[in-house]
Structure formats: structure tokens, C-alpha cells
Amino acid sequence: MMNEETIVHGLTLKQWKAAFRSEICEFAASTFVFTFEGTGLIRIAFGNAGPHLSETGGREPVFTHSVTIPADVAVDLAGLLLKKVAEPELKKSPENTSR
């Protein structure tokens, strides 16, 4: 058995196990909004396109899940997403390949 502190794709094996335990409810969201809640808290609501509002296709978002986290955790999350998702995409874009 491998050491639980072994790093695989940026997480320890212990973190992988915790992130994929069977009791976790999974939800796939296509949109989000956030609000400032109280002192130092950020509420992020996640949802999807809701009912059609017209024949031309306008839809109202429906938010069904949310999480309220301290502002410093929100900043850490934003930084990690930029580093792990946005930066690699920027490196792949054609205008950045000649630099």
C-alpha cells in the first residue's frame, strides 16, 4: 500500500480518498453567482439554466446549491483556479506559442 502522503496530480492520496468518498453529493453546475455575507464571508451559489422565459430561448438561472466560505478561502480558491486552469489554457493559446 502506498504512503497516504504521496502526491499524485497535486493532491496527497489521503486528499484524493477524502474527495471521492461515496457519501459526497455531487452536483454539476453551469453557472454561479456570489455575494458578500457578513464580515469576511463569501456565499457562492451554483446552478443551471432554468425554465424558458420566452419562445426565443431566454432562460432564467436556477441556483440549487451554495457554500459560504471565509473571504481568504475564496481568494485561495480563485488563485488556485487561475493557476491550475487559466494559466495552462493561456499557454496553449496560439497567440502565446511564439513568445
Secondary structure, DSSP 8 states (H G I E B T S, - for coil): ---TT-EETTEEHHHHHHHT-TT------SEEEEEE-STTEEEEEEEEEEEE-STT--EEEEEEEEEEEEHHHHHHHHHHHIIIIIHHHHHHSGGGTT-
